[in-house]
Amino acid sequence: MTNSSPVQGARVDAAGGGEQAPKSLLQLEAFLPHRLNVLSSLVSQALTQVYAKYGIGIPEWRVLVTLGQFGVMTGKAVGARTHMHKTKVSRAVAQLEARKFVTRKANRADLREAFLSLTPAGRSVYEELAPRAQEFTDKLSEVVSASDRAAFDRAVALLTQRSAELVAKGER
């Protein structure tokens, strides 16, 4: 007599009672991409508290900060800097324009693109939020000991570089 289970690959527990879960090939909570995604999501949610009073979301925040840091840019350049899809950048720019934080000026050499820049109101918001965002970063990173921070920064840089390489390899 064979001990078959209605669930393919399920095991019967040692006492012969109920079934156990199938043998796991991958544990999601230990899977590095998942862990990084969870970390990114939680950090973004926590950071929202810094800029929420301005009624902007994560994509708008990224566009605002990028323009604050680099000045005049095209939407394509913002997307490249922030790793956001052009549709998401376009929607974020439209929201920031509606709030009078960003202005767009047509590129006479290529009418398909526009130059984006912060308005005085947008610059004011950026200058108010930048120190608060830095305080957030300091508070977040204080859990990593000072002696481990250089190694942590190297690890993040290496993981970012390797991810970019894997993306590029997949596009060929």
Backbone as a printed PyTorch tensor [residue, N CA C, xyz], in Angstrom:
tensor([[[  0.8400,  -1.1730,   0.0000],
         [  0.0000,   0.0000,   0.0000],
         [  0.8860,   1.2380,   0.0000]],

        [[  0.6090,   2.1610,  -0.8830],
         [  1.4010,   3.3850,  -0.9580],
         [  0.7160,   4.4950,  -0.1970]],

        [[  1.5200,   5.3750,   0.2920],
         [  1.0130,   6.5280,   1.0210],
         [  0.9580,   7.7070,   0.0590]],

        [[ -0.1460,   7.8520,  -0.6430],
         [ -0.2520,   8.9570,  -1.5970],
         [ -1.0110,  10.1010,  -0.9600]],

        [[ -0.7410,  11.2600,  -1.4560],
         [ -1.3480,  12.4700,  -0.9070],
         [ -2.1460,  13.1590,  -1.9900]],

        [[ -3.2910,  13.7700,  -1.6420],
         [ -4.0570,  14.4910,  -2.6450],
         [ -3.3170,  15.7250,  -3.1670]],

        [[ -2.3510,  16.2060,  -2.4250],
         [ -1.5860,  17.3770,  -2.8560],
         [ -0.2550,  16.8990,  -3.4070]],

        [[  0.0010,  17.1700,  -4.6670],
         [  1.2410,  16.7460,  -5.3220],
         [  2.4440,  17.2410,  -4.5350]],

        [[  3.3160,  16.3690,  -4.1340],
         [  4.5460,  16.7510,  -3.4570],
         [  4.3780,  16.9970,  -1.9680]],

        [[  3.1570,  16.8750,  -1.4280],
         [  2.9600,  17.1200,   0.0040],
         [  3.4800,  15.9190,   0.7820]],

        [[  3.8960,  16.1850,   2.0030],
         [  4.3960,  15.1210,   2.8580],
         [  3.3930,  14.8850,   3.9850]],

        [[  3.3550,  13.6740,   4.4700],
         [  2.5380,  13.3590,   5.6410],
         [  3.4270,  13.5300,   6.8580]],

        [[  2.8970,  14.1630,   7.8980],
         [  3.7420,  14.3930,   9.0700],
         [  4.0930,  13.0690,   9.7520]],

        [[  5.0840,  13.0930,  10.6340],
         [  5.6440,  11.8900,  11.2490],
         [  4.6080,  11.0930,  12.0310]],

        [[  3.6330,  11.7460,  12.5990],
         [  2.6210,  11.0570,  13.3970],
         [  1.5550,  10.4210,  12.5130]],

        [[  1.6520,  10.6250,  11.2190],
         [  0.6860,  10.0360,  10.2970],
         [ -0.6060,  10.8160,  10.2260]],

        [[ -0.6290,  11.9860,  10.8100],
         [ -1.8440,  12.8010,  10.8320],
         [ -2.0050,  13.6290,   9.5780]],

        [[ -2.1480,  14.9090,   9.7500],
         [ -2.4170,  15.8360,   8.6480],
         [ -1.2370,  16.0350,   7.7270]],

        [[ -1.4770,  16.7330,   6.6680],
         [ -0.4310,  16.9840,   5.6730],
         [  0.3830,  18.2160,   6.0340]],

        [[  1.6260,  18.1900,   5.6390],
         [  2.4990,  19.3490,   5.7760],
         [  2.5660,  20.0430,   4.4310]],

        [[  3.0670,  21.2360,   4.4260],
         [  3.2350,  21.9790,   3.1830],
         [  4.2380,  21.2610,   2.2900]],

        [[  4.1030,  21.4200,   0.9750],
         [  5.0930,  20.8230,   0.0680],
         [  6.4870,  21.3540,   0.3830]],

        [[  7.4880,  20.5560,   0.0410],
         [  8.8590,  20.9820,   0.2720],
         [  9.1110,  22.2760,  -0.5010]],

        [[  9.6590,  23.2510,   0.1680],
         [  9.8680,  24.5690,  -0.4200],
         [ 11.1450,  24.6060,  -1.2500]],

        [[ 11.0140,  25.0690,  -2.4780],
         [ 12.1850,  25.2680,  -3.3210],
         [ 12.7940,  26.6460,  -3.0980]],

        [[ 11.9610,  27.5520,  -2.6000],
         [ 12.4030,  28.9300,  -2.3850],
         [ 11.6110,  29.5080,  -1.2260]],

        [[ 12.3010,  30.1240,  -0.3020],
         [ 11.6290,  30.7800,   0.8190],
         [ 11.6170,  32.2770,   0.5440]],

        [[ 10.4390,  32.7970,   0.2940],
         [ 10.3050,  34.1870,  -0.1210],
         [ 10.9440,  35.1520,   0.8700]],

        [[ 10.7330,  34.9350,   2.1560],
         [ 11.2660,  35.8780,   3.1500],
         [ 12.7920,  35.8760,   3.2270]],

        [[ 13.4390,  34.8640,   2.6630],
         [ 14.9030,  34.8170,   2.6250],
         [ 15.4570,  35.1570,   1.2390]],

        [[ 14.5840,  35.3940,   0.2730],
         [ 14.9520,  35.6630,  -1.1160],
         [ 15.3850,  37.1300,  -1.2380]],

        [[ 16.6490,  37.3630,  -1.5700],
         [ 17.2140,  38.7130,  -1.5620],
         [ 16.3910,  39.7340,  -2.3590]],

        [[ 15.9660,  39.4480,  -3.5890],
         [ 15.1510,  40.4490,  -4.2950],
         [ 13.8810,  40.8330,  -3.5260]],

        [[ 13.2490,  39.8570,  -2.9100],
         [ 12.0470,  40.1480,  -2.1190],
         [ 12.3930,  41.0030,  -0.8960]],

        [[ 13.4580,  40.6490,  -0.2240],
         [ 13.8690,  41.4200,   0.9570],
         [ 14.1750,  42.8700,   0.5930]],

        [[ 14.8610,  43.0630,  -0.5470],
         [ 15.1710,  44.4300,  -0.9840],
         [ 13.9060,  45.1820,  -1.3720]],

        [[ 12.9590,  44.4830,  -1.9960],
         [ 11.6970,  45.1100,  -2.3700],
         [ 10.9060,  45.5330,  -1.1320]],

        [[ 10.8440,  44.6670,  -0.1350],
         [ 10.1500,  44.9970,   1.1110],
         [ 10.8180,  46.1980,   1.7720]],

        [[ 12.1460,  46.1800,   1.8400],
         [ 12.8850,  47.3040,   2.4170],
         [ 12.5690,  48.5970,   1.6700]],

        [[ 12.6360,  48.5570,   0.3460],
         [ 12.3570,  49.7390,  -0.4670],
         [ 10.9440,  50.2600,  -0.2240]],

        [[  9.9920,  49.3520,  -0.1830],
         [  8.6030,  49.7420,   0.0370],
         [  8.4170,  50.3930,   1.4060]],

        [[  8.9850,  49.7940,   2.4340],
         [  8.8450,  50.3520,   3.7860],
         [  9.5450,  51.7010,   3.9190]],

        [[ 10.7280,  51.8240,   3.3380],
         [ 11.4480,  53.0910,   3.3910],
         [ 10.6410,  54.1680,   2.6670]],

        [[ 10.1180,  53.8440,   1.5050],
         [  9.3210,  54.8160,   0.7460],
         [  8.0790,  55.2320,   1.5200]],

        [[  7.4150,  54.2690,   2.1520],
         [  6.2260,  54.5960,   2.9500],
         [  6.5830,  55.5020,   4.1250]],

        [[  7.6770,  55.2230,   4.7880],
         [  8.1020,  56.0500,   5.9240],
         [  8.5080,  57.4450,   5.4560]],

        [[  9.2110,  57.5140,   4.3280],
         [  9.6510,  58.8040,   3.7970],
         [  8.4700,  59.6760,   3.3800]],

        [[  7.3720,  59.0400,   3.0050],
         [  6.1700,  59.7890,   2.6190],
         [  5.7650,  60.7740,   3.7110]],

        [[  6.0440,  60.4360,   4.9460],
         [  5.6980,  61.3350,   6.0600],
         [  6.4270,  62.6730,   5.9520]],

        [[  7.5650,  62.6840,   5.2830],
         [  8.3330,  63.9240,   5.1260],
         [  7.6410,  64.8720,   4.1570]],

        [[  7.0930,  64.3560,   3.0700],
         [  6.5450,  65.2360,   2.0310],
         [  5.0350,  65.1450,   1.8400]],

        [[  4.3430,  64.3430,   2.6470],
         [  2.9040,  64.1260,   2.4750],
         [  2.0920,  65.4110,   2.5660]],

        [[  2.5170,  66.3390,   3.3820],
         [  1.7220,  67.5620,   3.5480],
         [  1.6490,  68.3980,   2.2670]],

        [[  2.5030,  68.0890,   1.3050],
         [  2.4690,  68.8020,   0.0260],
         [  1.5810,  68.0990,  -0.9920]],

        [[  0.9770,  66.9990,  -0.5960],
         [  0.0630,  66.2910,  -1.4720],
         [  0.7290,  65.6400,  -2.6710]],

        [[  1.9800,  65.2490,  -2.5060],
         [  2.6870,  64.5770,  -3.5980],
         [  3.0190,  63.1550,  -3.1800]],

        [[  3.1190,  62.2920,  -4.1670],
         [  3.4560,  60.9000,  -3.9230],
         [  4.9120,  60.6200,  -4.2510]],

        [[  5.2560,  59.3660,  -4.2380],
         [  6.6430,  58.9410,  -4.4660],
         [  7.1740,  59.3970,  -5.8270]],

        [[  6.4350,  59.1890,  -6.9280],
         [  6.9750,  59.6310,  -8.2250],
         [  7.1870,  61.1470,  -8.2870]],

        [[  6.2360,  61.9120,  -7.7460],
         [  6.3680,  63.3740,  -7.7480],
         [  7.5610,  63.8030,  -6.8980]],

        [[  7.7400,  63.1350,  -5.7710],
         [  8.8820,  63.4090,  -4.8980],
         [ 10.1870,  63.2000,  -5.6560]],

        [[ 10.2870,  62.0990,  -6.3680],
         [ 11.5160,  61.7910,  -7.0920],
         [ 11.7950,  62.8240,  -8.1820]],

        [[ 10.7590,  63.2460,  -8.8980],
         [ 10.9400,  64.2670,  -9.9370],
         [ 11.3440,  65.5910,  -9.2960]],

        [[ 10.6620,  65.9910,  -8.2390],
         [ 10.9590,  67.2540,  -7.5540],
         [ 12.4060,  67.2940,  -7.0660]],

        [[ 12.8380,  66.2370,  -6.4160],
         [ 14.2020,  66.1890,  -5.8720],
         [ 15.2360,  66.1420,  -6.9950]],

        [[ 14.9420,  65.4090,  -8.0530],
         [ 15.8790,  65.3270,  -9.1720],
         [ 16.0530,  66.6950,  -9.8240]],

        [[ 14.9620,  67.4000, -10.0490],
         [ 15.0660,  68.7450, -10.6320],
         [ 15.7270,  69.7080,  -9.6480]],

        [[ 15.4670,  69.5260,  -8.3630],
         [ 16.1210,  70.3610,  -7.3560],
         [ 17.6260,  70.1480,  -7.3400]],

        [[ 18.0280,  68.9290,  -7.5510],
         [ 19.4600,  68.6050,  -7.5330],
         [ 20.1540,  68.9980,  -8.8300]],

        [[ 19.5350,  68.7230,  -9.9760],
         [ 20.2190,  68.8760, -11.2570],
         [ 19.7550,  70.0620, -12.0950]],

        [[ 18.6810,  70.7260, -11.7130],
         [ 18.2100,  71.8840, -12.4790],
         [ 17.3630,  71.4820, -13.6640]],

        [[ 17.5650,  72.1240, -14.7910],
         [ 16.7590,  71.8960, -15.9890],
         [ 17.1010,  70.5420, -16.6040]],

        [[ 16.0570,  69.7460, -16.8740],
         [ 16.2340,  68.4140, -17.4520],
         [ 15.0270,  68.0840, -18.3100]],

        [[ 15.1940,  67.1330, -19.1950],
         [ 14.0620,  66.5860, -19.9410],
         [ 13.4200,  65.4870, -19.1000]],

        [[ 12.1870,  65.1380, -19.4470],
         [ 11.5270,  64.0280, -18.7730],
         [ 12.2950,  62.7290, -18.9440]],

        [[ 12.8690,  62.5400, -20.1230],
         [ 13.6580,  61.3340, -20.3940],
         [ 14.8680,  61.2640, -19.4520]],

        [[ 15.5280,  62.3950, -19.2450],
         [ 16.6900,  62.4450, -18.3490],
         [ 16.2680,  62.1830, -16.9010]],

        [[ 15.1140,  62.7210, -16.5070],
         [ 14.6020,  62.4620, -15.1520],
         [ 14.3360,  60.9700, -14.9920]],

        [[ 13.7120,  60.3730, -16.0010],
         [ 13.4260,  58.9350, -15.9470],
         [ 14.6870,  58.0990, -15.8300]],

        [[ 15.7200,  58.4880, -16.5810],
         [ 16.9870,  57.7560, -16.5140],
         [ 17.6160,  57.8800, -15.1310]],

        [[ 17.5580,  59.0640, -14.5500],
         [ 18.1450,  59.2890, -13.2100],
         [ 17.4000,  58.5440, -12.1210]],

        [[ 16.0660,  58.4850, -12.2460],
         [ 15.2370,  57.9220, -11.1780],
         [ 14.8350,  56.4780, -11.4170]],

        [[ 15.1710,  55.9470, -12.5950],
         [ 14.7800,  54.5950, -12.9850],
         [ 13.2570,  54.4360, -12.9820]],

        [[ 12.5790,  55.5030, -13.4160],
         [ 11.1220,  55.4500, -13.5310],
         [ 10.7380,  55.3760, -15.0080]],

        [[  9.6680,  54.6660, -15.3030],
         [  9.1560,  54.5520, -16.6670],
         [  8.6580,  55.9200, -17.1220]],

        [[  8.7660,  56.1780, -18.4200],
         [  8.4060,  57.4870, -18.9610],
         [  6.9570,  57.8630, -18.6700]],

        [[  6.0650,  56.8930, -18.6180],
         [  4.6650,  57.1780, -18.2970],
         [  4.5310,  57.6900, -16.8710]],

        [[  5.2620,  57.0750, -15.9640],
         [  5.2130,  57.4900, -14.5590],
         [  5.8050,  58.8840, -14.3940]],

        [[  6.8920,  59.1650, -15.1140],
         [  7.4980,  60.5040, -15.0720],
         [  6.5090,  61.5180, -15.6120]],

        [[  5.8870,  61.2180, -16.7300],
         [  4.9300,  62.1340, -17.3520],
         [  3.7730,  62.4670, -16.4110]],

        [[  3.2360,  61.4530, -15.7600],
         [  2.1280,  61.6790, -14.8040],
         [  2.5970,  62.5210, -13.6150]],

        [[  3.7890,  62.2200, -13.1230],
         [  4.3240,  62.9730, -11.9880],
         [  4.5360,  64.4400, -12.3700]],

        [[  5.0820,  64.6770, -13.5620],
         [  5.3060,  66.0460, -14.0300],
         [  3.9700,  66.7730, -14.1510]],

        [[  2.9530,  66.1050, -14.6890],
         [  1.6310,  66.7260, -14.8250],
         [  1.0790,  67.1280, -13.4540]],

        [[  1.2490,  66.2550, -12.4700],
         [  0.7880,  66.5690, -11.1060],
         [  1.5480,  67.7610, -10.5270]],

        [[  2.8700,  67.7650, -10.7270],
         [  3.6900,  68.8660, -10.2080],
         [  3.3830,  70.1740, -10.9350]],

        [[  3.0760,  70.0900, -12.2090],
         [  2.6670,  71.2920, -12.9520],
         [  1.3530,  71.8240, -12.4040]],

        [[  0.4140,  70.9430, -12.1500],
         [ -0.8880,  71.3470, -11.6120],
         [ -0.7400,  72.0410, -10.2590]],

        [[  0.2600,  71.6300,  -9.5010],
         [  0.5170,  72.2430,  -8.1840],
         [  1.4170,  73.4610,  -8.2880]],

        [[  1.8180,  73.7830,  -9.5130],
         [  2.6880,  74.9460,  -9.7910],
         [  4.0830,  74.7820,  -9.1880]],

        [[  4.5660,  73.5250,  -9.1370],
         [  5.9120,  73.2510,  -8.6440],
         [  6.9150,  73.0770,  -9.7760]],

        [[  6.4120,  72.7520, -10.9700],
         [  7.2650,  72.4940, -12.1220],
         [  6.7180,  73.2540, -13.3180]],

        [[  7.6390,  73.7060, -14.1420],
         [  7.2600,  74.3170, -15.4100],
         [  7.9380,  73.5600, -16.5330]],

        [[  7.3180,  73.6220, -17.6890],
         [  7.8410,  72.9010, -18.8540],
         [  8.0010,  73.9130, -19.9830]],

        [[  9.1300,  73.8170, -20.6680],
         [  9.4210,  74.7070, -21.8010],
         [  9.7890,  73.8340, -22.9950]],

        [[  9.1130,  74.0610, -24.1180],
         [  9.3410,  73.2430, -25.3120],
         [ 10.7860,  73.3570, -25.7810]],

        [[ 11.2970,  72.2490, -26.2620],
         [ 12.6180,  72.2130, -26.8670],
         [ 12.4340,  72.5500, -28.3430]],

        [[ 12.9010,  73.6990, -28.7740],
         [ 12.7030,  74.1210, -30.1630],
         [ 13.4040,  73.2080, -31.1610]],

        [[ 14.4630,  72.5620, -30.7230],
         [ 15.2000,  71.6450, -31.6020],
         [ 14.4640,  70.3160, -31.7660]],

        [[ 13.6470,  69.9420, -30.7780],
         [ 12.8930,  68.6880, -30.8320],
         [ 11.5810,  68.9080, -30.0830]],

        [[ 10.5260,  69.2010, -30.8220],
         [  9.2480,  69.5480, -30.2010],
         [  8.5900,  68.3790, -29.4690]],

        [[  9.1460,  67.1830, -29.5990],
         [  8.5990,  66.0370, -28.8650],
         [  9.0010,  66.0540, -27.4040]],

        [[ 10.0080,  66.8250, -27.0490],
         [ 10.4410,  66.8550, -25.6560],
         [ 10.4060,  68.2830, -25.1180]],

        [[ 10.3900,  68.3560, -23.8110],
         [ 10.3520,  69.6570, -23.1450],
         [ 11.4070,  69.6780, -22.0470]],

        [[ 11.8210,  70.8880, -21.7230],
         [ 12.7520,  71.0790, -20.6090],
         [ 11.9300,  71.3740, -19.3620]],

        [[ 12.2290,  70.6410, -18.3110],
         [ 11.5170,  70.7760, -17.0430],
         [ 12.3930,  71.5110, -16.0440]],

        [[ 11.7590,  72.3300, -15.2310],
         [ 12.4890,  72.9910, -14.1510],
         [ 11.5200,  73.3150, -13.0280]],

        [[ 12.0820,  73.5280, -11.8520],
         [ 11.2620,  73.9090, -10.7110],
         [ 10.8510,  75.3720, -10.8320]],

        [[  9.6260,  75.6610, -10.4410],
         [  9.1760,  77.0420, -10.3250],
         [  9.7310,  77.5850,  -9.0070]],

        [[  9.6010,  78.8760,  -8.7490],
         [ 10.0210,  79.3770,  -7.4260],
         [  9.3140,  78.6400,  -6.2820]],

        [[  8.0360,  78.3070,  -6.4570],
         [  7.3180,  77.5600,  -5.4170],
         [  7.9010,  76.1550,  -5.2720]],

        [[  8.2160,  75.5340,  -6.3940],
         [  8.8260,  74.2000,  -6.3530],
         [ 10.1940,  74.2290,  -5.7100]],

        [[ 10.9720,  75.2470,  -6.0180],
         [ 12.3120,  75.4010,  -5.4170],
         [ 12.1750,  75.5970,  -3.9120]],

        [[ 11.1930,  76.3570,  -3.4930],
         [ 10.9600,  76.5890,  -2.0630],
         [ 10.6140,  75.2770,  -1.3470]],

        [[  9.7490,  74.4750,  -1.9680],
         [  9.3900,  73.1780,  -1.3860],
         [ 10.6250,  72.2920,  -1.2980]],

        [[ 11.4010,  72.2430,  -2.3660],
         [ 12.6240,  71.4380,  -2.3810],
         [ 13.5630,  71.8760,  -1.2520]],

        [[ 13.7610,  73.1640,  -1.1100],
         [ 14.6850,  73.6680,  -0.0830],
         [ 14.1680,  73.4120,   1.3270]],

        [[ 12.8660,  73.3560,   1.4960],
         [ 12.2990,  73.0360,   2.7990],
         [ 12.4120,  71.5330,   3.0870]],

        [[ 12.1780,  70.7190,   2.0500],
         [ 12.1530,  69.2770,   2.2520],
         [ 13.5290,  68.6200,   2.2830]],

        [[ 14.4920,  69.1690,   1.5640],
         [ 15.8120,  68.5330,   1.4820],
         [ 16.4390,  68.2910,   2.8600]],

        [[ 16.4580,  69.2840,   3.7540],
         [ 17.0420,  69.0060,   5.0820],
         [ 16.2370,  67.9680,   5.8730]],

        [[ 14.9160,  67.9900,   5.7250],
         [ 14.0810,  67.0010,   6.4260],
         [ 14.3300,  65.5960,   5.8720]],

        [[ 14.5420,  65.5050,   4.5680],
         [ 14.8490,  64.2080,   3.9620],
         [ 16.2060,  63.7030,   4.4450]],

        [[ 17.1590,  64.6120,   4.5820],
         [ 18.4780,  64.2070,   5.0920],
         [ 18.3790,  63.7480,   6.5410]],

        [[ 17.5570,  64.4180,   7.3420],
         [ 17.3330,  63.9840,   8.7280],
         [ 16.7250,  62.5790,   8.7470]],

        [[ 15.7800,  62.3330,   7.8310],
         [ 15.1740,  61.0110,   7.7210],
         [ 16.2500,  59.9650,   7.4140]],

        [[ 17.1190,  60.2620,   6.4660],
         [ 18.2020,  59.3390,   6.0950],
         [ 19.0940,  59.0660,   7.3010]],

        [[ 19.4370,  60.1210,   8.0240],
         [ 20.2840,  59.9470,   9.2120],
         [ 19.6100,  59.0530,  10.2440]],

        [[ 18.3130,  59.2810,  10.4820],
         [ 17.5820,  58.4860,  11.4670],
         [ 17.4650,  57.0320,  11.0030]],

        [[ 17.2090,  56.8290,   9.7240],
         [ 17.0890,  55.4810,   9.1780],
         [ 18.4090,  54.7260,   9.2970]],

        [[ 19.4930,  55.3780,   8.9280],
         [ 20.7800,  54.6780,   8.8700],
         [ 21.4750,  54.5620,  10.2200]],

        [[ 20.9340,  55.1680,  11.2570],
         [ 21.5890,  55.0710,  12.5690],
         [ 21.5760,  53.6390,  13.1110]],

        [[ 20.7300,  52.7680,  12.5500],
         [ 20.7150,  51.3740,  13.0140],
         [ 21.9110,  50.5880,  12.4870]],

        [[ 22.5850,  51.1240,  11.4810],
         [ 23.8170,  50.5000,  10.9790],
         [ 24.9690,  51.1790,  11.7090]],

        [[ 25.7680,  50.3980,  12.4000],
         [ 26.8450,  50.9810,  13.1940],
         [ 27.8000,  51.7720,  12.3030]],

        [[ 28.4180,  52.7690,  12.8800],
         [ 29.3540,  53.6130,  12.1340],
         [ 30.4550,  52.7770,  11.4830]],

        [[ 30.8950,  51.7330,  12.1750],
         [ 31.9700,  50.8920,  11.6240],
         [ 31.4910,  50.0290,  10.4530]],

        [[ 30.1790,  49.8310,  10.3280],
         [ 29.6300,  49.0160,   9.2450],
         [ 29.1360,  49.8450,   8.0550]],

        [[ 29.0500,  51.1520,   8.1990],
         [ 28.4330,  51.9770,   7.1460],
         [ 29.1840,  51.9420,   5.8260]],

        [[ 30.4950,  51.9690,   5.8560],
         [ 31.2550,  51.9360,   4.6010],
         [ 31.0090,  50.6130,   3.8770]],

        [[ 30.9930,  49.5170,   4.6230],
         [ 30.7380,  48.2060,   4.0200],
         [ 29.3080,  48.1400,   3.4820]],

        [[ 28.3730,  48.6890,   4.2300],
         [ 26.9770,  48.7190,   3.7760],
         [ 26.8480,  49.5150,   2.4760]],

        [[ 27.4730,  50.6910,   2.4300],
         [ 27.4270,  51.5230,   1.2230],
         [ 28.0530,  50.7970,   0.0310]],

        [[ 29.1620,  50.1000,   0.2620],
         [ 29.7960,  49.3250,  -0.8100],
         [ 28.8740,  48.2100,  -1.2870]],

        [[ 28.2380,  47.5250,  -0.3410],
         [ 27.3420,  46.4290,  -0.7100],
         [ 26.1630,  46.9410,  -1.5370]],

        [[ 25.5680,  48.0570,  -1.1370],
         [ 24.4600,  48.6290,  -1.8990],
         [ 24.9320,  49.0330,  -3.2900]],

        [[ 26.0990,  49.6530,  -3.3830],
         [ 26.6320,  50.0660,  -4.6840],
         [ 26.8910,  48.8480,  -5.5720]],

        [[ 27.4520,  47.8030,  -4.9960],
         [ 27.7330,  46.5930,  -5.7750],
         [ 26.4520,  45.8930,  -6.2280]],

        [[ 25.4530,  45.8280,  -5.3510],
         [ 24.1760,  45.2220,  -5.7280],
         [ 23.4850,  46.0470,  -6.8180]],

        [[ 23.5860,  47.3560,  -6.7340],
         [ 23.0070,  48.2320,  -7.7540],
         [ 23.7120,  48.0140,  -9.0890]],

        [[ 25.0290,  47.9770,  -9.0550],
         [ 25.8090,  47.7650, -10.2760],
         [ 25.4820,  46.4090, -10.9030]],

        [[ 25.4570,  45.3620, -10.0930],
         [ 25.1780,  44.0270, -10.6170],
         [ 23.7620,  43.9680, -11.1890]],

        [[ 22.8030,  44.5840, -10.5250],
         [ 21.4300,  44.6010, -11.0370],
         [ 21.3650,  45.2930, -12.3920]],

        [[ 22.0750,  46.4130, -12.5310],
         [ 22.1130,  47.1220, -13.8160],
         [ 22.7370,  46.2450, -14.8960]],

        [[ 23.7800,  45.5040, -14.5370],
         [ 24.4150,  44.5960, -15.4900],
         [ 23.4530,  43.4980, -15.9200]],

        [[ 22.6960,  42.9440, -14.9730],
         [ 21.7350,  41.8820, -15.2910],
         [ 20.6130,  42.4070, -16.1650]],

        [[ 20.1800,  43.6330, -15.9160],
         [ 19.1500,  44.2500, -16.7580],
         [ 19.6930,  44.4220, -18.1710]],

        [[ 20.8970,  44.9540, -18.2900],
         [ 21.4950,  45.1720, -19.6090],
         [ 21.6920,  43.8530, -20.3500]],

        [[ 22.1030,  42.8180, -19.6360],
         [ 22.3200,  41.5110, -20.2480],
         [ 20.9930,  40.9420, -20.7690]],

        [[ 19.9150,  41.2020, -20.0470],
         [ 18.6020,  40.7100, -20.4500],
         [ 18.0280,  41.4290, -21.6500]],

        [[ 18.5150,  42.6300, -21.9380],
         [ 17.9880,  43.4210, -23.0540],
         [ 18.6390,  43.0310, -24.3680]],

        [[ 19.6790,  42.2360, -24.3650],
         [ 20.3730,  41.8630, -25.5960],
         [ 19.6650,  40.7580, -26.3150]]])
